[in-house]
Amino acid sequence: MRYKVAFAVGLGLGYVLGSRAGRERYEQLKKSAREVAQNPAVRNAAETAGQAGRQYAGKAATVLGDKVGGVLPAPLAERVRALRGRGGGYDDEWGTSNT
């Protein structure tokens, strides 16, 4: 019960402080976040992390496929096979290039 009360108090406090900051502060934070996201160093780091994540996911899919063998449902088994056959530099289903 104590945690629920603390959460409710924190939620109320955040709402009050947020509403006092107002739209101007929100727009300022939004602009700062956009500038950080457009920074080339940040974009390169995000792309590198994405490539590493895809590489580890591919390895995990291979290990998973080898360990569970024929017990995977057919749609999942097809997806694992598709991931194995996919090389680097491809267009994902959202239309963005991951090269």
C-alpha positions as CSV (number, residue, x, y, z in Angstrom):
1,M,0.0,0.0,0.0
2,R,2.8,2.3,0.8
3,Y,4.3,2.0,-2.7
4,K,1.0,2.8,-4.3
5,V,0.6,6.0,-2.3
6,A,4.2,6.9,-3.1
7,F,3.6,6.3,-6.8
8,A,0.3,8.4,-6.7
9,V,2.2,11.2,-5.0
10,G,5.0,11.1,-7.5
11,L,2.5,11.0,-10.4
12,G,0.7,14.0,-9.0
13,L,3.9,15.9,-8.4
14,G,5.1,15.2,-11.9
15,Y,1.9,16.4,-13.3
16,V,1.9,19.6,-11.4
17,L,5.6,20.4,-12.2
18,G,5.0,19.4,-15.9
19,S,2.0,21.7,-16.2
20,R,3.9,24.6,-14.6
21,A,6.7,24.2,-17.1
22,G,4.1,24.5,-19.9
23,R,4.2,24.2,-23.6
24,E,7.2,26.4,-24.0
25,R,9.4,24.1,-22.0
26,Y,8.0,21.1,-23.9
27,E,8.9,22.6,-27.2
28,Q,12.4,23.5,-25.9
29,L,13.0,19.9,-24.8
30,K,11.6,18.6,-28.1
31,K,14.0,20.8,-30.1
32,S,17.0,19.7,-28.0
33,A,16.1,16.1,-28.5
34,R,15.8,16.6,-32.3
35,E,19.2,18.3,-32.4
36,V,20.8,15.4,-30.5
37,A,19.2,12.9,-32.8
38,Q,20.5,14.6,-35.9
39,N,24.0,14.8,-34.6
40,P,26.2,12.6,-36.9
41,A,28.1,11.0,-34.0
42,V,24.8,10.0,-32.4
43,R,23.5,8.7,-35.7
44,N,26.6,6.7,-36.3
45,A,26.5,5.2,-32.8
46,A,22.8,4.2,-33.3
47,E,23.6,2.6,-36.6
48,T,26.5,0.7,-35.2
49,A,24.4,-0.5,-32.3
50,G,21.6,-1.5,-34.7
51,Q,24.1,-3.5,-36.8
52,A,25.5,-5.3,-33.8
53,G,22.0,-6.1,-32.6
54,R,21.1,-7.6,-35.9
55,Q,24.3,-9.6,-35.9
56,Y,23.6,-11.0,-32.4
57,A,20.0,-11.7,-33.3
58,G,21.1,-13.7,-36.3
59,K,23.5,-15.7,-34.2
60,A,20.7,-16.3,-31.6
61,A,18.3,-17.4,-34.4
62,T,20.9,-19.9,-35.6
63,V,21.5,-21.3,-32.1
64,L,17.7,-21.4,-31.4
65,G,17.0,-23.2,-34.7
66,D,19.8,-25.7,-34.0
67,K,18.6,-26.4,-30.4
68,V,14.8,-26.7,-31.0
69,G,15.0,-28.3,-34.4
70,G,11.7,-29.5,-35.7
71,V,9.5,-28.4,-32.8
72,L,9.1,-24.8,-34.1
73,P,5.8,-23.9,-35.7
74,A,5.9,-23.7,-39.4
75,P,5.6,-19.8,-39.7
76,L,8.4,-19.3,-37.1
77,A,10.6,-21.9,-38.8
78,E,10.1,-20.0,-42.1
79,R,11.1,-16.8,-40.5
80,V,14.2,-18.3,-39.0
81,R,15.2,-19.6,-42.4
82,A,14.6,-16.2,-44.0
83,L,16.8,-14.5,-41.4
84,R,19.6,-17.0,-42.0
85,G,19.5,-16.4,-45.7
86,R,19.5,-12.6,-45.4
87,G,22.8,-10.9,-46.0
88,G,23.9,-7.5,-44.8
89,G,22.5,-4.3,-46.3
90,Y,18.8,-4.9,-46.8
91,D,15.5,-3.0,-46.8
92,D,13.4,-3.9,-43.8
93,E,9.6,-4.0,-43.9
94,W,9.3,-0.3,-43.0
95,G,11.1,0.8,-46.1
96,T,14.2,2.1,-44.4
97,S,17.7,1.1,-45.5
98,N,19.8,-0.7,-43.0
99,T,23.1,-0.5,-44.9
